Amino acid sequence: MITPKTAAADRPVLGIDVSKALLDLSCDTSAESWQVANRQTEFGALITRLRALAPARIILEASGGYEMPLVTALSTARLPVCLVNPKRVRDFAKG
């Protein structure tokens, strides 16, 4: 039996705030938020959790390179990751 894919509008969007030591994650469809150490050894468990949520998008701001190992891991896992320019996000918020 073939099941239709869930529409992107029905799936959550996750935001990840990246720092040198921590990843702060938040989900738009619930009050759920959590922290994970920004270490490659933590990425496997994080990817498993993110796959279970089946997000439409995972959005991160560029953070001086601290985000690149995570972006690589998410892309390799074929999760829908978007890396955004913080200046453009601020400009959009001003508009």
C-alpha positions in Angstrom: 0.0 0.0 0.0 1.4 3.4 -0.9 0.7 6.2 1.5 0.8 9.8 0.4 3.5 12.0 1.8 2.4 14.4 4.5 2.1 18.0 3.2 4.9 20.2 4.3 2.4 22.6 5.9 1.4 19.8 8.3 5.0 19.2 9.4 6.9 21.2 12.0 9.7 23.7 11.3 12.6 23.5 13.7 15.0 26.3 14.5 18.5 25.7 15.9 20.5 28.4 17.6 24.1 27.4 17.3 26.9 28.3 19.6 30.4 26.9 20.2 29.2 24.6 23.0 25.5 24.2 22.6 22.7 23.7 20.1 19.3 25.2 21.3 16.4 23.6 19.4 12.8 24.8 19.2 9.8 23.4 17.3 7.1 25.8 15.9 4.2 23.4 16.4 4.7 22.8 20.1 6.2 24.4 23.1 9.0 21.8 22.8 12.6 23.0 23.1 15.8 21.3 24.1 19.6 21.6 24.2 22.3 19.3 22.8 26.0 19.7 23.1 27.5 20.9 19.8 29.7 17.8 19.3 29.7 15.4 16.5 29.3 12.5 19.0 25.9 13.9 19.8 24.7 14.3 16.2 23.6 10.7 15.8 21.0 10.8 18.6 19.9 14.3 17.4 19.4 13.1 13.9 17.3 10.1 15.2 15.1 12.6 17.2 14.7 14.9 14.2 13.8 12.1 11.8 11.0 11.1 14.3 9.6 14.7 14.1 9.7 14.6 10.2 10.3 18.4 9.9 9.4 20.4 6.8 12.5 22.5 7.5 15.4 22.8 9.9 16.6 26.4 10.0 20.0 27.5 11.3 21.7 30.9 11.2 25.3 31.0 10.1 27.4 31.2 13.3 31.0 31.8 12.3 31.6 28.2 11.2 30.3 26.5 14.4 27.2 25.4 12.4 29.1 23.6 9.6 29.6 20.1 11.2 25.9 20.0 12.1 24.8 21.2 8.6 27.0 18.6 7.1 25.6 15.9 9.3 22.0 16.9 8.7 22.6 17.1 4.9 24.2 13.7 4.9 21.2 12.4 6.8 19.0 13.9 4.0 17.1 16.1 6.4 15.7 19.4 5.1 18.3 21.8 6.5 18.4 25.6 5.6 21.4 27.8 6.5 20.4 31.4 6.6 22.3 34.7 6.7 21.7 36.4 10.1 21.9 39.9 8.5 19.1 39.0 6.1 17.0 37.6 8.9 17.4 40.8 10.9 16.6 42.9 7.8 13.5 40.8 7.2 12.4 41.3 10.8 12.8 45.1 10.4 10.5 45.1 7.3 
